[in-house]
Amino acid sequence: MNRTLLCGLVLVATVFGACAQQKKGTKKTKTQTTTQTAKNTTDIASIEIHRTNCYGRCPDYRLIVTETGKATYVGRRHAEHQGTYEGQVDAKPVAKLFSEFKRYKVDTCSEKYKNAIPDMAGLEYTIIYKNGREQLIQNANSPFAPAFLKGLADQLDKIAPLDVTAWKKTESWSENTN
């Protein structure tokens, strides 16, 4: 009887031990695959911020910066400069900012945050990844959104300030066009 019980326990321990080893091997492969996929999907090609107007005189403009430093500014209602301007900014600070987006894992943020303040100027992101995926984040300056989203937009404004003397104006804009 003791011998049968001992054999049964050894058999059960062997089966569970083999399953545990098999699971560990499978889990490692999944982790490696997930890491490789995440690496491919967080490589950013361009970032666009859109600061929308409020009920007052908040400026409405878009700023788009690519990984190479190509920048496009589109000023509209209440913006200091209206129209579309294209220019080049230093790619090193852009690369550093894109790294900050990866560090904060912006690709995991919600698509839209609740905005309980109707008169608040909006902040929207459009992020284009190298694999072609596009991510839109609305109301990024909402009190319910992570604070780093507003900070990253402020950094982008500092990295790529519109320089009307160096940037080329490619299109005009007036209240009647849109």
N, CA, C and O of each residue as an XYZ file, in Angstrom:
712
protein
N       0.817     -1.194      0.000
C       0.000      0.000      0.000
C       0.859      1.256      0.000
O       0.627      2.184     -0.775
N       1.857      1.271      0.882
C       2.753      2.419      0.940
C       3.516      2.582     -0.363
O       3.769      3.692     -0.830
N       3.879      1.425     -0.944
C       4.615      1.461     -2.192
C       3.731      2.040     -3.306
O       4.227      2.825     -4.114
N       2.472      1.689     -3.376
C       1.527      2.208     -4.368
C       1.324      3.712     -4.168
O       1.318      4.476     -5.133
N       1.162      4.120     -2.937
C       0.985      5.539     -2.632
C       2.224      6.331     -3.018
O       2.108      7.425     -3.570
N       3.396      5.803     -2.741
C       4.649      6.466     -3.077
C       4.806      6.586     -4.594
O       5.204      7.636     -5.101
N       4.492      5.512     -5.312
C       4.562      5.537     -6.784
C       3.583      6.564     -7.357
O       3.909      7.275     -8.307
N       2.396      6.637     -6.780
C       1.384      7.606     -7.236
C       1.848      9.039     -7.026
O       1.677      9.887     -7.901
N       2.435      9.306     -5.865
C       2.947     10.655     -5.578
C       4.081     11.030     -6.516
O       4.140     12.167     -6.985
N       4.987     10.094     -6.799
C       6.087     10.357     -7.724
C       5.538     10.642     -9.116
O       6.024     11.545     -9.797
N       4.540      9.891     -9.542
C       3.932     10.085    -10.849
C       3.278     11.464    -10.943
O       3.471     12.176    -11.929
N       2.511     11.842     -9.927
C       1.847     13.152     -9.901
C       2.887     14.277     -9.912
O       2.734     15.254    -10.645
N       3.945     14.143     -9.101
C       4.994     15.168     -9.044
C       5.688     15.298    -10.391
O       6.014     16.408    -10.811
N       5.918     14.191    -11.068
C       6.564     14.224    -12.376
C       5.693     14.931    -13.406
O       6.182     15.751    -14.184
N       4.402     14.613    -13.409
C       3.478     15.237    -14.368
C       3.400     16.740    -14.135
O       3.529     17.523    -15.076
N       3.186     17.150    -12.871
C       3.086     18.583    -12.574
C       4.409     19.303    -12.835
O       4.414     20.440    -13.306
N       5.521     18.650    -12.533
C       6.834     19.242    -12.798
C       7.052     19.463    -14.283
O       7.582     20.499    -14.685
N       6.648     18.498    -15.104
C       6.795     18.615    -16.553
C       5.911     19.731    -17.092
O       6.337     20.481    -17.970
N       4.689     19.855    -16.583
C       3.781     20.920    -17.025
C       4.329     22.289    -16.654
O       4.262     23.228    -17.447
N       4.870     22.398    -15.446
C       5.416     23.680    -14.997
C       6.588     24.086    -15.871
O       6.703     25.259    -16.228
N       7.462     23.156    -16.225
C       8.590     23.473    -17.088
C       8.108     23.862    -18.479
O       8.657     24.777    -19.094
N       7.099     23.181    -18.969
C       6.560     23.478    -20.290
C       5.945     24.880    -20.296
O       6.132     25.625    -21.258
N       5.218     25.249    -19.244
C       4.612     26.572    -19.163
C       5.677     27.659    -19.149
O       5.534     28.680    -19.822
N       6.750     27.442    -18.380
C       7.818     28.431    -18.321
C       8.407     28.661    -19.701
O       8.648     29.806    -20.084
N       8.637     27.616    -20.438
C       9.191     27.743    -21.783
C       8.249     28.511    -22.692
O       8.694     29.369    -23.456
N       6.956     28.222    -22.626
C       5.968     28.913    -23.443
C       5.876     30.381    -23.048
O       5.797     31.257    -23.910
N       5.887     30.648    -21.745
C       5.765     32.022    -21.263
C       6.937     32.861    -21.754
O       6.742     34.011    -22.146
N       8.133     32.320    -21.741
C       9.311     33.045    -22.184
C       9.177     33.421    -23.657
O       9.511     34.542    -24.039
N       8.702     32.515    -24.473
C       8.523     32.780    -25.892
C       7.496     33.888    -26.110
O       7.702     34.769    -26.944
N       6.384     33.848    -25.358
C       5.364     34.892    -25.497
C       5.926     36.244    -25.114
O       5.654     37.238    -25.788
N       6.716     36.303    -24.027
C       7.306     37.559    -23.586
C       8.236     38.109    -24.654
O       8.216     39.304    -24.949
N       9.050     37.235    -25.232
C       9.952     37.692    -26.280
C       9.172     38.216    -27.472
O       9.530     39.253    -28.031
N       8.128     37.531    -27.869
C       7.303     37.958    -28.990
C       6.637     39.291    -28.686
O       6.633     40.186    -29.531
N       6.072     39.438    -27.487
C       5.415     40.682    -27.098
C       6.400     41.830    -27.108
O       6.069     42.917    -27.581
N       7.606     41.619    -26.597
C       8.621     42.671    -26.568
C       8.990     43.082    -27.987
O       9.117     44.273    -28.271
N       9.164     42.109    -28.881
C       9.506     42.437    -30.258
C       8.372     43.203    -30.922
O       8.632     44.162    -31.649
N       7.129     42.814    -30.695
C       5.980     43.500    -31.274
C       5.876     44.914    -30.733
O       5.643     45.854    -31.492
N       6.048     45.073    -29.427
C       5.970     46.406    -28.818
C       7.056     47.303    -29.376
O       6.810     48.482    -29.633
N       8.244     46.772    -29.568
C       9.336     47.571    -30.107
C       8.986     48.078    -31.502
O       9.271     49.230    -31.832
N       8.379     47.240    -32.311
C       8.016     47.625    -33.669
C       6.871     48.634    -33.700
O       6.831     49.479    -34.594
N       5.944     48.568    -32.753
C       4.773     49.433    -32.800
C       4.966     50.759    -32.084
O       4.110     51.637    -32.198
N       6.062     50.937    -31.348
C       6.260     52.209    -30.657
C       7.272     53.095    -31.364
O       7.582     54.178    -30.866
N       7.789     52.678    -32.492
C       8.691     53.522    -33.253
C       7.866     54.592    -33.956
O       7.051     54.293    -34.827
N       8.088     55.835    -33.568
C       7.260     56.949    -34.029
C       7.857     57.574    -35.283
O       9.061     57.819    -35.349
N       7.011     57.830    -36.274
C       7.419     58.519    -37.490
C       7.123     60.013    -37.393
O       7.932     60.835    -37.824
N       5.965     60.371    -36.828
C       5.620     61.792    -36.672
C       4.620     61.979    -35.535
O       3.871     61.070    -35.176
N       4.636     63.190    -34.984
C       3.701     63.569    -33.932
C       3.062     64.892    -34.327
O       3.734     65.831    -34.755
N       1.746     64.937    -34.169
C       1.007     66.178    -34.425
C       0.258     66.558    -33.154
O      -0.407     65.725    -32.537
N       0.376     67.823    -32.773
C      -0.482     68.329    -31.712
C      -1.438     69.334    -32.350
O      -1.066     70.085    -33.252
N      -2.649     69.329    -31.872
C      -3.657     70.295    -32.323
C      -4.210     70.966    -31.077
O      -4.897     70.346    -30.265
N      -3.900     72.219    -30.949
C      -4.443     73.004    -29.844
C      -5.678     73.703    -30.406
O      -5.582     74.519    -31.323
N      -6.832     73.371    -29.844
C      -8.088     73.906    -30.376
C      -8.506     75.150    -29.611
O      -8.091     75.373    -28.473
N      -9.333     75.951    -30.260
C      -9.770     77.198    -29.630
C     -10.795     76.943    -28.528
O     -11.347     75.850    -28.400
N     -11.027     77.977    -27.749
C     -12.017     77.927    -26.674
C     -13.103     78.945    -27.021
O     -13.142     79.443    -28.146
N     -13.979     79.258    -26.078
C     -15.014     80.265    -26.337
C     -14.426     81.666    -26.407
O     -15.081     82.587    -26.895
N     -13.212     81.837    -25.929
C     -12.547     83.141    -25.949
C     -11.609     83.262    -27.137
O     -12.002     83.023    -28.280
N     -10.371     83.633    -26.858
C      -9.400     83.885    -27.920
C      -8.221     82.902    -27.875
O      -7.100     83.271    -28.225
N      -8.456     81.703    -27.463
C      -7.395     80.691    -27.437
C      -6.966     80.381    -28.873
O      -7.817     80.223    -29.748
N      -5.657     80.292    -29.125
C      -5.201     80.035    -30.496
C      -5.509     78.599    -30.945
O      -5.397     77.644    -30.177
N      -5.895     78.492    -32.199
C      -6.183     77.204    -32.829
C      -5.073     76.947    -33.838
O      -4.990     77.624    -34.863
N      -4.218     75.967    -33.546
C      -3.143     75.646    -34.484
C      -2.744     74.185    -34.362
O      -3.034     73.511    -33.374
N      -2.068     73.724    -35.407
C      -1.521     72.372    -35.446
C      -0.011     72.488    -35.627
O       0.482     73.388    -36.306
N       0.702     71.572    -35.014
C       2.146     71.503    -35.190
C       2.496     70.038    -35.416
O       2.210     69.180    -34.581
N       3.115     69.770    -36.550
C       3.475     68.401    -36.927
C       4.991     68.337    -37.065
O       5.589     69.162    -37.755
N       5.613     67.362    -36.413
C       7.061     67.179    -36.498
C       7.347     65.720    -36.819
O       6.789     64.811    -36.203
N       8.226     65.513    -37.793
C       8.616     64.153    -38.161
C       9.934     63.799    -37.474
O      10.603     64.663    -36.908
N      10.292     62.537    -37.530
C      11.527     62.079    -36.896
C      12.765     62.743    -37.493
O      13.795     62.830    -36.825
N      12.683     63.209    -38.733
C      13.822     63.862    -39.389
C      13.932     65.342    -39.045
O      14.915     65.990    -39.403
N      12.930     65.882    -38.354
C      12.942     67.292    -37.987
C      12.119     68.173    -38.918
O      12.057     69.387    -38.727
N      11.493     67.578    -39.916
C      10.618     68.366    -40.793
C       9.413     68.795    -39.959
O       8.784     67.976    -39.289
N       9.101     70.087    -40.008
C       8.013     70.613    -39.184
C       7.011     71.371    -40.043
O       7.377     72.061    -40.994
N       5.742     71.227    -39.686
C       4.661     71.944    -40.353
C       3.795     72.584    -39.284
O       3.393     71.938    -38.315
N       3.512     73.876    -39.478
C       2.663     74.627    -38.567
C       1.451     75.093    -39.362
O       1.599     75.650    -40.450
N       0.253     74.870    -38.827
C      -0.973     75.342    -39.467
C      -1.711     76.204    -38.452
O      -2.328     75.690    -37.519
N      -1.643     77.518    -38.642
C      -2.299     78.460    -37.737
C      -3.667     78.840    -38.257
O      -3.838     79.110    -39.446
N      -4.643     78.862    -37.362
C      -6.002     79.204    -37.738
C      -6.526     80.284    -36.815
O      -5.803     81.225    -36.486
N      -7.736     80.164    -36.409
C      -8.417     81.175    -35.607
C      -7.614     81.541    -34.350
O      -7.202     80.668    -33.586
N      -7.404     82.830    -34.156
C      -6.725     83.426    -33.003
C      -5.254     83.046    -32.870
O      -4.625     83.378    -31.864
N      -4.697     82.363    -33.855
C      -3.265     82.057    -33.829
C      -2.493     83.309    -34.220
O      -2.960     84.102    -35.038
N      -1.314     83.486    -33.638
C      -0.506     84.673    -33.941
C      -0.183     84.758    -35.433
O      -0.212     85.839    -36.022
N       0.123     83.615    -36.034
C       0.387     83.548    -37.476
C      -0.589     82.558    -38.079
O      -0.662     81.407    -37.651
N      -1.341     83.009    -39.077
C      -2.325     82.143    -39.723
C      -1.801     81.670    -41.062
O      -1.098     82.394    -41.767
N      -2.154     80.446    -41.399
C      -1.688     79.843    -42.635
C      -0.827     78.632    -42.339
O      -0.642     78.246    -41.185
N      -0.298     78.036    -43.411
C       0.545     76.853    -43.288
C       1.996     77.240    -43.551
O       2.313     77.882    -44.552
N       2.856     76.843    -42.645
C       4.292     77.121    -42.747
C       5.036     75.798    -42.636
O       4.644     74.915    -41.874
N       6.122     75.670    -43.409
C       6.951     74.475    -43.338
C       8.385     74.875    -43.056
O       8.878     75.873    -43.582
N       9.049     74.093    -42.223
C      10.431     74.383    -41.871
C      11.140     73.148    -41.371
O      10.596     72.044    -41.395
N      12.364     73.351    -40.916
C      13.191     72.264    -40.417
C      13.674     72.635    -39.018
O      14.087     73.769    -38.776
N      13.620     71.674    -38.104
C      14.142     71.867    -36.753
C      15.207     70.800    -36.497
O      15.298     69.807    -37.218
N      15.994     71.024    -35.476
C      17.062     70.092    -35.119
C      16.472     68.729    -34.771
O      15.583     68.630    -33.926
N      16.964     67.688    -35.418
C      16.414     66.335    -35.230
C      16.803     65.729    -33.876
O      16.117     64.823    -33.403
N      17.881     66.202    -33.240
C      18.302     65.615    -31.959
C      17.264     65.829    -30.855
O      16.896     64.865    -30.184
N      16.775     67.062    -30.641
C      15.732     67.216    -29.617
C      14.439     66.492    -29.981
O      13.705     66.048    -29.098
N      14.161     66.374    -31.277
C      12.973     65.641    -31.715
C      13.120     64.169    -31.328
O      12.183     63.568    -30.802
N      14.286     63.593    -31.586
C      14.531     62.188    -31.223
C      14.412     61.998    -29.712
O      13.872     60.993    -29.250
N      14.912     62.955    -28.954
C      14.815     62.868    -27.493
C      13.349     62.913    -27.049
O      12.938     62.160    -26.166
N      12.563     63.808    -27.672
C      11.136     63.901    -27.336
C      10.400     62.623    -27.728
O       9.563     62.139    -26.965
N      10.696     62.072    -28.898
C      10.063     60.827    -29.318
C      10.395     59.708    -28.318
O       9.557     58.849    -28.045
N      11.613     59.722    -27.779
C      11.992     58.747    -26.751
C      11.160     58.939    -25.487
O      10.797     57.966    -24.827
N      10.857     60.194    -25.148
C      10.011     60.471    -23.991
C       8.610     59.890    -24.201
O       8.013     59.359    -23.263
N       8.091     59.986    -25.407
C       6.787     59.389    -25.718
C       6.836     57.884    -25.476
O       5.888     57.309    -24.942
N       7.935     57.248    -25.867
C       8.078     55.805    -25.641
C       8.219     55.510    -24.150
O       7.631     54.556    -23.641
N       9.003     56.334    -23.455
C       9.231     56.114    -22.019
C       7.930     56.223    -21.236
O       7.698     55.452    -20.305
N       7.076     57.180    -21.611
C       5.784     57.347    -20.936
C       4.733     56.362    -21.455
O       3.605     56.337    -20.964
N       5.106     55.559    -22.441
C       4.198     54.567    -23.036
C       2.895     55.225    -23.505
O       1.795     54.770    -23.194
N       3.063     56.311    -24.262
C       1.906     57.045    -24.772
C       1.040     56.163    -25.652
O      -0.163     56.392    -25.771
N       1.643     55.154    -26.268
C       0.862     54.257    -27.120
C      -0.187     53.473    -26.342
O      -1.053     52.842    -26.947
N      -0.126     53.500    -25.004
C      -1.121     52.799    -24.180
C      -2.186     53.746    -23.620
O      -3.069     53.309    -22.883
N      -2.112     55.029    -23.960
C      -3.089     56.004    -23.451
C      -4.461     55.790    -24.085
O      -4.586     55.193    -25.155
N      -5.471     56.286    -23.407
C      -6.836     56.214    -23.939
C      -6.957     57.079    -25.183
O      -6.152     57.985    -25.399
N      -7.963     56.798    -25.999
C      -8.198     57.595    -27.197
C      -8.853     58.932    -26.866
O      -8.661     59.912    -27.585
N      -9.622     58.977    -25.786
C     -10.341     60.194    -25.448
C     -10.483     60.282    -23.933
O     -10.801     59.301    -23.260
N     -10.239     61.486    -23.416
C     -10.413     61.723    -21.987
C     -11.594     62.658    -21.777
O     -11.864     63.540    -22.592
N     -12.285     62.449    -20.675
C     -13.457     63.254    -20.349
C     -13.030     64.697    -20.110
O     -12.027     64.960    -19.446
N     -13.804     65.622    -20.659
C     -13.535     67.036    -20.438
C     -14.780     67.664    -19.836
O     -15.788     67.838    -20.522
N     -14.713     68.000    -18.567
C     -15.869     68.554    -17.857
C     -15.900     70.080    -17.915
O     -16.780     70.702    -17.319
N     -14.951     70.687    -18.623
C     -14.884     72.150    -18.708
C     -15.133     72.546    -20.160
O     -14.220     72.462    -20.982
N     -16.348     72.976    -20.490
C     -16.682     73.232    -21.900
C     -15.866     74.345    -22.552
O     -15.660     74.313    -23.765
N     -15.395     75.330    -21.780
C     -14.670     76.452    -22.357
C     -13.170     76.197    -22.435
O     -12.420     77.086    -22.839
N     -12.724     75.026    -22.065
C     -11.288     74.742    -22.050
C     -10.781     74.473    -23.465
O     -11.386     73.712    -24.220
N      -9.666     75.108    -23.810
C      -9.045     74.844    -25.110
C      -8.641     73.373    -25.152
O      -8.212     72.809    -24.145
N      -8.780     72.769    -26.306
C      -8.477     71.350    -26.435
C      -7.033     71.088    -26.811
O      -6.331     71.969    -27.309
N      -6.606     69.874    -26.565
C      -5.290     69.401    -26.988
C      -5.491     67.994    -27.526
O      -5.934     67.096    -26.810
N      -5.161     67.819    -28.786
C      -5.296     66.513    -29.423
C      -3.954     66.100    -29.998
O      -3.177     66.932    -30.467
N      -3.700     64.825    -29.954
C      -2.497     64.245    -30.552
C      -2.898     63.339    -31.700
O      -3.907     62.637    -31.632
N      -2.095     63.362    -32.758
C      -2.135     62.324    -33.778
C      -0.704     61.826    -33.901
O       0.199     62.573    -34.279
N      -0.513     60.566    -33.581
C       0.822     59.972    -33.617
C       0.829     58.916    -34.715
O      -0.001     58.007    -34.728
N       1.770     59.048    -35.624
C       1.923     58.080    -36.710
C       3.154     57.232    -36.388
O       4.247     57.754    -36.169
N       2.949     55.911    -36.363
C       4.043     54.985    -36.087
C       4.618     54.477    -37.400
O       3.949     54.506    -38.432
N       5.849     54.017    -37.356
C       6.538     53.559    -38.562
C       5.865     52.366    -39.219
O       6.039     52.131    -40.415
N       5.092     51.609    -38.438
C       4.398     50.453    -39.021
C       3.075     50.867    -39.675
O       2.318     50.012    -40.134
N       2.792     52.192    -39.720
C       1.582     52.687    -40.371
C       0.414     52.909    -39.435
O      -0.601     53.480    -39.835
N       0.540     52.463    -38.184
C      -0.547     52.648    -37.222
C      -0.671     54.120    -36.855
O       0.330     54.817    -36.689
N      -1.901     54.581    -36.732
C      -2.183     55.963    -36.349
C      -2.933     55.957    -35.026
O      -3.879     55.192    -34.840
N      -2.505     56.813    -34.114
C      -3.136     56.900    -32.797
C      -3.631     58.326    -32.585
O      -2.882     59.287    -32.760
N      -4.897     58.452    -32.207
C      -5.488     59.747    -31.904
C      -5.799     59.796    -30.413
O      -6.391     58.867    -29.862
N      -5.397     60.884    -29.768
C      -5.717     61.097    -28.357
C      -6.427     62.438    -28.253
O      -5.846     63.476    -28.571
N      -7.683     62.422    -27.809
C      -8.478     63.642    -27.685
C      -8.549     64.091    -26.223
O      -8.481     63.276    -25.302
N      -8.688     65.405    -26.035
C      -8.794     66.011    -24.700
C      -7.591     65.647    -23.825
O      -7.746     65.312    -22.650
N      -6.398     65.716    -24.410
C      -5.179     65.328    -23.693
C      -4.829     66.287    -22.561
O      -4.010     65.955    -21.704
N      -5.437     67.468    -22.548
C      -5.173     68.401    -21.448
C      -6.307     68.398    -20.419
O      -6.368     69.277    -19.559
N      -7.179     67.438    -20.503
C      -8.264     67.285    -19.538
C      -7.690     66.986    -18.155
O      -6.628     66.374    -18.045
N      -8.380     67.411    -17.106
C      -7.919     67.058    -15.757
C      -7.900     65.539    -15.529
O      -7.257     65.062    -14.594
N      -8.595     64.789    -16.371
C      -8.655     63.338    -16.231
C      -7.568     62.617    -17.042
O      -7.421     61.400    -16.937
N      -6.816     63.362    -17.843
C      -5.748     62.782    -18.657
C      -4.436     62.795    -17.865
O      -4.271     63.601    -16.950
N      -3.515     61.910    -18.215
C      -2.210     61.947    -17.535
C      -1.528     63.296    -17.766
O      -1.536     63.814    -18.883
N      -0.946     63.857    -16.728
C      -0.328     65.183    -16.804
C       0.813     65.233    -17.814
O       1.081     66.285    -18.394
N       1.486     64.107    -18.028
C       2.619     64.131    -18.947
C       2.207     64.458    -20.382
O       3.036     64.922    -21.164
N       0.936     64.225    -20.745
C       0.503     64.538    -22.113
C       0.598     66.036    -22.394
O       1.057     66.438    -23.463
N       0.171     66.852    -21.452
C       0.277     68.305    -21.616
C       1.741     68.728    -21.638
O       2.138     69.578    -22.435
N       2.536     68.131    -20.761
C       3.967     68.449    -20.711
C       4.689     68.112    -22.001
O       5.548     68.874    -22.444
N       4.355     66.983    -22.611
C       4.982     66.601    -23.873
C       4.613     67.571    -24.991
O       5.449     67.897    -25.833
N       3.361     68.034    -25.002
C       2.939     69.018    -26.011
C       3.680     70.337    -25.816
O       4.079     70.973    -26.792
N       3.867     70.749    -24.571
C       4.623     71.976    -24.290
C       6.063     71.839    -24.772
O       6.635     72.784    -25.315
N       6.649     70.652    -24.571
C       8.006     70.410    -25.059
C       8.068     70.494    -26.580
O       9.021     71.042    -27.134
N       7.062     69.956    -27.254
C       7.034     69.999    -28.714
C       6.952     71.452    -29.194
O       7.613     71.825    -30.163
N       6.143     72.267    -28.516
C       6.063     73.690    -28.863
C       7.430     74.367    -28.734
O       7.770     75.223    -29.551
N       8.216     73.996    -27.725
C       9.537     74.601    -27.509
C      10.563     74.117    -28.524
O      11.432     74.879    -28.948
N      10.463     72.852    -28.915
C      11.411     72.276    -29.865
C      11.206     72.849    -31.267
O      12.166     73.066    -32.006
N       9.949     73.090    -31.621
C       9.629     73.522    -32.992
C       8.813     74.813    -32.988
O       7.675     74.824    -33.457
N       9.385     75.904    -32.463
C       8.634     77.162    -32.502
C       8.582     77.699    -33.932
O       9.561     77.603    -34.672
N       7.460     78.253    -34.307
C       7.321     78.804    -35.650
C       8.271     79.988    -35.810
O       8.254     80.926    -35.012
N       9.091     79.930    -36.843
C       9.999     81.025    -37.177
C       9.594     81.525    -38.555
O       9.998     80.961    -39.572
N       8.789     82.591    -38.586
C       8.245     83.078    -39.865
C       9.339     83.613    -40.784
O       9.122     83.739    -41.989
N      10.511     83.929    -40.234
C      11.593     84.415    -41.087
C      12.325     83.263    -41.780
O      12.895     83.450    -42.855
N      12.312     82.074    -41.170
C      13.037     80.929    -41.739
C      12.110     79.893    -42.375
O      12.511     79.196    -43.306
N      10.891     79.788    -41.886
C       9.968     78.798    -42.420
C       9.257     79.371    -43.641
O       9.017     80.575    -43.726
N       8.929     78.502    -44.574
C       8.264     78.930    -45.812
C       6.752     78.841    -45.641
O       6.220     77.811    -45.226
N       6.068     79.937    -45.967
C       4.605     79.926    -45.925
C       4.115     79.287    -47.212
O       4.420     79.758    -48.307
N       3.349     78.206    -47.072
C       2.908     77.460    -48.257
C       1.427     77.646    -48.557
O       0.970     77.330    -49.656
N       0.677     78.155    -47.588
C      -0.765     78.337    -47.798
C      -1.290     79.383    -46.826
O      -0.864     79.446    -45.672
N      -2.213     80.198    -47.302
C      -2.848     81.192    -46.432
C      -4.129     80.619    -45.860
O      -4.667     79.630    -46.360
N      -4.609     81.256    -44.802
C      -5.849     80.830    -44.183
C      -6.626     82.058    -43.759
O      -6.048     83.039    -43.290
N      -7.935     82.003    -43.923
C      -8.800     83.083    -43.424
C     -10.043     82.456    -42.810
O     -10.337     81.282    -43.038
N     -10.758     83.237    -42.043
C     -11.976     82.754    -41.377
C     -12.958     82.149    -42.376
O     -13.702     81.234    -42.024
N     -12.975     82.638    -43.603
C     -13.947     82.177    -44.608
C     -13.579     80.847    -45.248
O     -14.430     80.217    -45.877
N     -12.324     80.401    -45.105
C     -11.930     79.159    -45.783
C     -12.289     77.920    -45.004
O     -12.340     76.827    -45.569
N     -12.540     78.066    -43.714
C     -12.884     76.869    -42.945
C     -13.571     77.203    -41.668
O     -13.927     76.304    -40.905
